[in-house]
Amino acid sequence: MAFSPETHAAAQEIIARYPAGRSRSALLPLLHLVQAEQGCVTAQGVAFCADVLGITRAEVGAVATFYTMYKRHPVGDYLVSVCTNLSCALLGGEDVYERVSKLLGVGHDETTPDGSITLEHAECLAACDYAPVMTVNYEFYDQVDPDSAQAIVEDLRAGRRPAPTRGGPLCSFAEVSRQLAGFGDPRPEGVAGPGVGEPSVVGLLVAEAAGWSAEQAPAPLVTHGVVADAAAPRPAAPPPAGPPPAVVPAPTTPASSERKGS
């Protein structure tokens, strides 16, 4: 299907954010834009991005296949990502994934028959301090276990949108893709909530309680109006000059008469 006039207008708005001659920098948000309309980055979406930017389809495809957030087949209304990397795996992430997979009847990168939920293993969701963690359309559900993860997924299947642990309220995959393209959430309640909690700053709290602090750097030196780093190593002095090389006299050549007499 052809892209809507609204998508064409949005594409030009995205491109206009960048300086002249730098329009190819708009490729990442443009890929999110076409994904918002078609549910994934299709061959048609690749061609659309290439045409509006004046670059090749190969260049667009190279970017679209490099980043995992660009999907190559349709995603459901909700993308459920379960982290199974080290921190989450050690705290039960694999058990969470297995429970959700069994509940939905799908495996990694598969979508339920009704098209509502896509499940994926996630190598890292950048939330090790809240492990094990699961996201739905990139909104965080922290410190989940199999039971709490199942309850979240059951809410999704029932048409409800469970509140994330932190961040903004949940929206559909198409809506979040448009937001990632650089268009704000039109909902009044769409302003993101707090993203940092006690687990994120526990190291700082321990340091504060123990009275730890970083060493203070010495004040910089100022010489002739130029600020120099006092901690920077001084250049080594050049080695002392050695004695001049010995002069070797040039070899003498016998006179021609002496050569004849010999």
ZANU-440701 format. One line per 4 residues: number of its first residue (from 1); for each residue z, x, y of C-alpha. Coordinates in nm, 4 decimals. Last residue first. Layout:
residues N
NUM = Z,X,Y ~ ...
//
This chain:
residues 262
262 = -0.7465,10.7271,-0.0311 ~ -0.9387,10.8836,0.2437 ~ -1.1411,10.5672,0.3033 ~ -0.8257,10.3502,0.3373
258 = -0.6749,10.6053,0.5738 ~ -0.9880,10.5943,0.7845 ~ -0.9739,10.2084,0.8004 ~ -0.6246,10.2140,0.9406
254 = -0.3518,10.0689,0.7195 ~ -0.2372,9.7095,0.8059 ~ 0.1231,9.6572,0.9158 ~ 0.3291,9.3617,0.7960
250 = 0.4663,9.1348,1.0729 ~ 0.8246,9.2006,1.1674 ~ 1.0769,8.9338,1.0536 ~ 1.2763,8.7810,1.3405
246 = 1.6031,8.6340,1.2165 ~ 1.6590,8.2657,1.2897 ~ 1.8858,8.1845,1.5833 ~ 2.2496,8.1380,1.4934
242 = 2.3609,7.7785,1.4260 ~ 2.4048,7.5013,1.6840 ~ 2.7201,7.3012,1.6424 ~ 2.6823,6.9660,1.4618
238 = 2.6170,6.6607,1.6833 ~ 2.9249,6.4527,1.7613 ~ 2.9597,6.1404,1.5495 ~ 2.8938,5.8083,1.7184
234 = 3.2113,5.6156,1.7932 ~ 3.2996,5.3433,1.5489 ~ 3.3217,4.9913,1.6930 ~ 3.6761,4.8618,1.7202
230 = 3.6846,4.8897,2.0970 ~ 3.3634,4.6887,2.1247 ~ 3.1999,4.7828,2.4521 ~ 3.1658,4.5641,2.7593
226 = 2.9364,4.7201,3.0194 ~ 3.0441,4.7124,3.3860 ~ 3.0497,5.0895,3.4122 ~ 3.2722,5.1075,3.1053
222 = 3.4691,4.8050,2.9908 ~ 3.6552,4.8415,2.6627 ~ 3.7152,4.5302,2.4560 ~ 4.0705,4.4114,2.3878
218 = 4.1885,4.4846,2.0362 ~ 4.1250,4.2188,1.7690 ~ 4.4223,4.0070,1.6745 ~ 4.5095,4.0024,1.3080
214 = 4.4828,3.6596,1.1517 ~ 4.7915,3.4478,1.1210 ~ 5.0428,3.3585,0.8552 ~ 5.3621,3.1804,0.9513
210 = 5.4233,3.0496,0.6014 ~ 5.4077,2.6844,0.7089 ~ 5.0940,2.7474,0.9157 ~ 4.9213,2.9322,0.6329
206 = 5.0033,2.6519,0.3889 ~ 4.8734,2.3925,0.6355 ~ 4.5515,2.5878,0.6876 ~ 4.4916,2.6008,0.3130
202 = 4.5595,2.2272,0.2862 ~ 4.2928,2.1523,0.5459 ~ 4.0275,1.9767,0.3387 ~ 4.2802,1.8308,0.0933
198 = 4.4623,1.6695,0.3901 ~ 4.1630,1.4714,0.5101 ~ 3.8374,1.5394,0.6909 ~ 3.5419,1.3022,0.7182
194 = 3.6960,1.0371,0.9399 ~ 3.4873,0.7230,0.9889 ~ 3.1166,0.7060,1.0576 ~ 2.9984,0.4532,1.3148
190 = 2.8110,0.1806,1.1271 ~ 3.0546,-0.0973,1.2175 ~ 2.8274,-0.2205,1.4956 ~ 2.5333,-0.2089,1.2511
186 = 2.2175,-0.0527,1.3945 ~ 2.2649,0.2732,1.2004 ~ 2.0826,0.5354,1.4019 ~ 1.7286,0.6586,1.3434
182 = 1.6918,1.0285,1.2658 ~ 1.4946,1.0317,0.9420 ~ 1.8295,1.0557,0.7637 ~ 1.9082,0.7132,0.9104
178 = 1.5847,0.5787,0.7637 ~ 1.6809,0.7167,0.4237 ~ 2.0249,0.5546,0.4610 ~ 1.8638,0.2149,0.5124
174 = 1.6241,0.2490,0.2195 ~ 1.9086,0.3604,-0.0072 ~ 2.1135,0.0566,0.0933 ~ 2.4249,0.0717,0.3111
170 = 2.7891,0.1666,0.2570 ~ 3.0232,0.1873,0.5535 ~ 3.0507,0.5233,0.7302 ~ 3.2567,0.8234,0.6300
166 = 3.5648,0.8280,0.4118 ~ 3.6835,0.6784,0.0823 ~ 3.3753,0.4587,0.0715 ~ 3.4202,0.0821,0.1060
162 = 3.2878,-0.1158,-0.1890 ~ 2.9577,-0.2936,-0.1189 ~ 2.9454,-0.6145,-0.3226 ~ 2.6404,-0.7539,-0.4992
158 = 2.8050,-0.7884,-0.8406 ~ 2.6264,-0.4777,-0.9689 ~ 2.7669,-0.2775,-0.6799 ~ 3.1202,-0.4017,-0.7495
154 = 3.0801,-0.3056,-1.1155 ~ 2.9760,0.0428,-1.0054 ~ 3.2896,0.0871,-0.7961 ~ 3.5142,-0.0466,-1.0743
150 = 3.3548,0.1913,-1.3249 ~ 3.4218,0.4856,-1.0945 ~ 3.7864,0.3791,-1.0639 ~ 3.8221,0.3623,-1.4432
146 = 3.6397,0.6857,-1.5238 ~ 3.8354,0.8823,-1.2618 ~ 3.7555,0.9241,-0.8952 ~ 3.9094,1.1801,-0.6622
142 = 3.6863,1.0820,-0.3709 ~ 3.4197,0.8176,-0.3239 ~ 3.1866,0.9654,-0.0663 ~ 2.8781,0.8139,0.0969
138 = 2.5515,0.9862,-0.0008 ~ 2.3774,0.6657,-0.1157 ~ 2.6724,0.6163,-0.3510 ~ 2.8690,0.9360,-0.3954
134 = 3.1038,1.0558,-0.6682 ~ 3.3807,1.3137,-0.6470 ~ 3.6131,1.4785,-0.8944 ~ 3.7173,1.6588,-0.6887
130 = 3.8272,1.5976,-0.3285 ~ 3.8508,1.9610,-0.2162 ~ 3.5265,2.0345,-0.4019 ~ 3.3427,1.8042,-0.1620
126 = 3.0065,1.9712,-0.1065 ~ 2.8270,1.7289,-0.3425 ~ 2.7383,1.9903,-0.6016 ~ 2.5225,1.9928,-0.9146
122 = 2.4746,1.6175,-0.9053 ~ 2.3980,1.4267,-1.2247 ~ 2.2015,1.1160,-1.1382 ~ 2.2137,0.7393,-1.1703
118 = 1.9799,0.4874,-1.0063 ~ 2.1100,0.1367,-0.9398 ~ 1.9454,-0.1950,-0.8452 ~ 1.6025,-0.1815,-1.0064
114 = 1.6760,-0.4670,-1.2480 ~ 1.5974,-0.2401,-1.5442 ~ 1.8584,0.0167,-1.4313 ~ 1.7180,0.3372,-1.2890
110 = 1.7018,0.6813,-1.4484 ~ 1.7515,1.0241,-1.2921 ~ 2.0177,1.1184,-1.5481 ~ 2.0831,0.8559,-1.8110
106 = 2.0799,0.4767,-1.8199 ~ 2.2753,0.2010,-1.9941 ~ 2.4656,0.1147,-1.6773 ~ 2.8132,0.1142,-1.8343
102 = 2.7329,0.4035,-2.0675 ~ 2.6054,0.6178,-1.7815 ~ 2.9053,0.5275,-1.5653 ~ 3.1504,0.6240,-1.8403
98 = 2.9626,0.9447,-1.9260 ~ 2.9489,1.0493,-1.5603 ~ 3.3210,0.9956,-1.5068 ~ 3.4026,1.1888,-1.8236
94 = 3.1811,1.4747,-1.7032 ~ 3.3621,1.4775,-1.3687 ~ 3.7024,1.5125,-1.5313 ~ 3.8957,1.7691,-1.3280
90 = 3.7275,2.0802,-1.4678 ~ 3.3869,1.9169,-1.4232 ~ 3.4610,1.8346,-1.0586 ~ 3.5491,2.1928,-0.9702
86 = 3.2669,2.3423,-1.1795 ~ 2.9718,2.1122,-1.1179 ~ 2.9528,1.7653,-1.2702 ~ 2.9224,1.5682,-0.9472
82 = 2.8295,1.2053,-1.0007 ~ 2.5505,1.0649,-0.7839 ~ 2.4941,0.6888,-0.7685 ~ 2.1774,0.6002,-0.5770
78 = 2.1996,0.2351,-0.4755 ~ 1.9113,0.0011,-0.3980 ~ 1.7245,0.1640,-0.6825 ~ 1.5133,0.4773,-0.6545
74 = 1.1367,0.4791,-0.7082 ~ 0.9767,0.7996,-0.8409 ~ 0.9306,1.1366,-0.6744 ~ 1.2650,1.1432,-0.4939
70 = 1.3257,1.3561,-0.1859 ~ 1.6970,1.4389,-0.1766 ~ 1.6403,1.7087,-0.4390 ~ 1.4599,1.9383,-0.1958
66 = 1.1814,2.1653,-0.3232 ~ 0.9399,1.8982,-0.4476 ~ 0.8932,1.7395,-0.1051 ~ 0.8575,2.0789,0.0630
62 = 0.5799,2.2030,-0.1644 ~ 0.4156,1.8605,-0.1558 ~ 0.3860,1.8727,0.2219 ~ 0.2205,2.2141,0.2147
58 = -0.0092,2.1065,-0.0685 ~ -0.1041,1.7961,0.1264 ~ -0.2356,2.0209,0.3981 ~ -0.1265,2.0158,0.7606
54 = -0.2378,1.8066,1.0576 ~ 0.1045,1.6522,1.1141 ~ -0.0021,1.2855,1.1007 ~ -0.2404,1.3526,0.8116
50 = -0.0041,1.5633,0.6009 ~ 0.2791,1.3123,0.6356 ~ 0.0520,1.0237,0.5312 ~ -0.0927,1.2201,0.2396
46 = 0.2553,1.2967,0.1044 ~ 0.3514,0.9314,0.1434 ~ 0.0414,0.8229,-0.0476 ~ 0.1284,1.0670,-0.3247
42 = 0.4663,0.8939,-0.3316 ~ 0.7940,1.0096,-0.1789 ~ 1.0439,0.7501,-0.2973 ~ 1.1628,0.3978,-0.2194
38 = 0.8381,0.3090,-0.0414 ~ 0.9552,0.2360,0.3134 ~ 1.2661,0.4561,0.3341 ~ 1.0878,0.7317,0.1406
34 = 0.8160,0.7356,0.4059 ~ 1.0818,0.7935,0.6719 ~ 1.2780,1.0485,0.4708 ~ 0.9585,1.2516,0.4344
30 = 0.9018,1.2202,0.8082 ~ 1.2524,1.3536,0.8732 ~ 1.1698,1.6720,0.6787 ~ 0.8163,1.7131,0.8151
26 = 0.9058,1.7042,1.1842 ~ 0.9055,2.0851,1.2034 ~ 0.5283,2.0565,1.1511 ~ 0.5099,1.9367,1.5114
22 = 0.5898,2.2791,1.6523 ~ 0.2774,2.3301,1.8637 ~ 0.4112,2.1083,2.1380 ~ 0.7879,2.0914,2.1232
18 = 0.9597,1.8552,1.8771 ~ 1.1088,1.5106,1.9340 ~ 0.7607,1.3641,1.9799 ~ 0.6969,1.4042,1.6057
14 = 0.9800,1.1631,1.5263 ~ 0.8546,0.9007,1.7711 ~ 0.5041,0.9366,1.6300 ~ 0.6387,0.8729,1.2811
10 = 0.8352,0.5708,1.4033 ~ 0.5171,0.4189,1.5441 ~ 0.3333,0.4704,1.2147 ~ 0.6319,0.3274,1.0260
6 = 0.6383,0.0194,1.2492 ~ 0.2639,-0.0275,1.1991 ~ 0.3375,-0.0556,0.8264 ~ 0.2288,0.2044,0.5738
2 = -0.0626,0.1097,0.3568 ~ 0.0000,0.0000,0.0000
//
